[in-house]
Amino acid sequence: MELLKERIRKDGQILAGNILKVGNFLNHQIDIDLLDKIGEEFVRLYKGVPITKVLTIESSGIAIACSVAHILHVPVVFAKKNKTGNVNDDCYTTSVYSFTHAKNYNVIVSKNYLSPNDKLLLVDDFLANGSALSGLVDLGKQAGSTIQGACIVIEKGFQEGGKLLRDGGLRIESLAIIEKMSPEEGITFRD
């Protein structure tokens, strides 16, 4: 998606440790027009694939998932990183490692919101080492749901997550795959 790549080049910041900061348009402050285009592109890529729910992980994936789900007219379910008082113990649980925060989270989804009848489309902002996306796959499998595929806005193609998950049979559609990046040389995207 050329529009997204241009925006990453223009407004993305490359930080130490292979971190790409896109907070000024994707996951802290959100450019709604760009978000709409992202949602439209993901729906186009999965045209004809039956989807009953969009599953994401809090918090940066929620806006993207809402854009996709709005077009599909299906609910969004998001895995919570913290159990709150209004969530009972009857949950699917998995552990994910956050590359950005350098820590493990136990993420949960209430069993009320996923079922064997669901056909899930997984959505997230980034794919790097694959832990978050693997966690979403695990939650869907625990529920007996069918995983139809995954939508990723930005994939770090130089990290192993995408390859491992694709080799495991998961369909992944990434809108911008970064081949390499550095503060000195900028960003190179995969064609």
C-alpha positions in Angstrom: 0.0 0.0 0.0 2.0 2.9 -1.3 0.1 5.6 0.6 1.0 3.9 3.9 4.7 3.4 2.8 4.9 7.1 2.0 3.5 8.0 5.4 5.9 5.8 7.2 8.8 7.3 5.3 7.6 10.8 6.0 6.4 10.6 9.6 7.9 7.3 11.0 10.8 7.6 13.4 13.4 4.8 13.6 14.6 4.3 17.2 17.3 2.2 18.7 16.6 -1.5 19.0 14.8 -1.8 15.6 11.8 0.1 16.9 9.7 2.1 14.4 7.6 4.8 16.0 4.4 5.6 14.1 2.6 7.2 17.0 1.8 10.4 15.2 -0.5 8.7 12.6 -1.2 5.1 13.5 -1.2 4.1 17.2 -1.2 7.1 19.5 -2.6 9.8 17.4 -4.6 8.3 14.5 -5.1 9.6 11.0 -8.7 8.6 10.5 -8.5 9.0 6.7 -5.5 6.7 6.5 -7.2 4.3 8.9 -10.2 4.1 6.6 -8.0 3.3 3.6 -6.2 0.6 5.6 -9.5 -1.0 6.6 -10.7 -0.8 3.0 -7.6 -2.5 1.7 -7.8 -5.3 4.2 -11.4 -6.0 3.4 -10.5 -6.0 -0.3 -7.7 -8.5 0.3 -10.1 -10.8 2.1 -13.1 -10.3 -0.2 -15.2 -13.5 -0.4 -13.7 -15.0 2.8 -16.4 -15.5 5.4 -15.6 -13.5 8.6 -17.9 -13.4 11.7 -15.5 -11.5 14.1 -12.3 -9.5 14.0 -9.9 -10.4 16.8 -7.1 -8.1 18.0 -5.0 -7.4 21.0 -5.1 -4.2 23.1 -4.4 -1.5 22.5 -2.8 -0.4 19.2 -4.7 -3.0 17.2 -8.2 -1.9 18.3 -8.6 1.2 16.0 -7.5 -0.8 13.0 -9.7 -3.8 13.9 -12.7 -1.4 14.3 -12.1 0.0 10.8 -12.1 -3.5 9.3 -15.0 -4.7 11.3 -17.1 -1.6 10.5 -16.8 -2.3 6.8 -17.5 -6.0 7.3 -20.4 -5.3 9.7 -19.0 -7.8 12.3 -18.0 -7.4 16.0 -14.5 -6.7 17.2 -13.1 -8.8 20.1 -9.9 -7.7 21.7 -7.6 -9.6 24.0 -7.1 -7.7 27.2 -3.6 -7.5 28.7 -4.9 -7.2 32.2 -7.8 -8.9 34.0 -10.2 -6.4 35.4 -13.0 -6.7 38.0 -15.7 -6.9 35.3 -14.2 -10.0 33.6 -14.9 -13.3 35.2 -12.5 -16.2 35.4 -14.1 -18.1 32.5 -11.5 -16.9 29.9 -9.2 -18.1 27.2 -5.6 -17.1 28.2 -2.3 -17.0 26.5 1.1 -15.4 27.0 2.6 -12.9 24.6 5.9 -11.1 24.6 5.8 -7.4 23.7 8.8 -6.4 21.6 8.2 -2.7 22.2 7.7 -3.0 26.0 10.2 -5.9 26.4 7.9 -7.9 28.7 5.4 -10.8 28.8 1.7 -10.2 29.1 -1.0 -12.8 29.9 -3.8 -11.8 27.6 -7.3 -12.9 28.0 -10.6 -13.1 26.1 -13.9 -14.0 27.8 -15.3 -17.3 26.6 -18.6 -15.4 26.0 -17.0 -13.7 22.9 -15.4 -16.5 20.9 -16.9 -19.8 19.9 -16.4 -22.8 17.5 -18.8 -21.1 15.1 -16.6 -18.1 14.7 -14.6 -17.4 11.6 -11.9 -15.0 12.8 -9.8 -12.3 11.0 -6.9 -11.4 13.1 -5.7 -7.7 13.0 -2.7 -5.9 14.5 -0.6 -2.9 13.8 2.9 -4.6 13.8 4.3 -8.0 13.2 7.9 -8.5 14.3 8.8 -11.6 16.3 5.2 -12.9 15.9 4.4 -13.3 19.6 1.2 -11.2 19.6 -0.1 -12.8 16.4 0.8 -16.3 17.7 -1.1 -15.4 20.9 -4.2 -14.4 18.9 -4.0 -17.7 16.9 -3.8 -19.6 20.2 -6.8 -17.8 21.7 -8.8 -18.6 18.5 -7.7 -22.3 18.6 -8.7 -22.5 22.3 -12.2 -21.4 21.4 -12.3 -23.8 18.5 -12.8 -20.9 16.1 -11.6 -21.0 12.4 -8.7 -18.6 11.8 -9.3 -17.2 8.3 -6.2 -15.1 8.2 -4.3 -12.1 9.6 -4.1 -8.4 8.6 -0.9 -6.6 9.6 -0.3 -2.9 8.9 3.5 -3.0 9.2 5.6 -6.1 9.2 9.3 -6.1 10.0 10.3 -8.6 7.3 13.9 -8.8 8.7 12.5 -10.5 11.9 11.3 -14.1 11.9 7.7 -13.8 13.0 6.0 -13.5 9.6 8.0 -16.3 8.1 7.4 -18.7 11.0 3.6 -18.1 11.0 3.3 -18.3 7.2 5.3 -21.6 7.3 2.8 -22.8 9.9 0.0 -22.2 7.4 -1.4 -18.8 8.5 -2.4 -16.5 5.7 -0.9 -13.1 6.5 -1.6 -9.9 4.5 0.8 -7.1 5.4 0.4 -3.7 3.9 4.0 -2.6 4.3 6.8 -5.1 4.8 10.1 -3.5 5.9 13.1 -5.3 4.5 15.6 -3.2 6.5 15.7 0.0 8.5 18.3 2.2 10.3 18.3 5.8 11.5 21.2 6.4 9.1 19.9 4.8 5.9 16.1 5.0 6.5 13.6 2.3 5.5 13.7 -0.1 2.6 10.4 -1.8 1.8 9.9 -5.2 0.2 8.2 -5.0 -3.1 
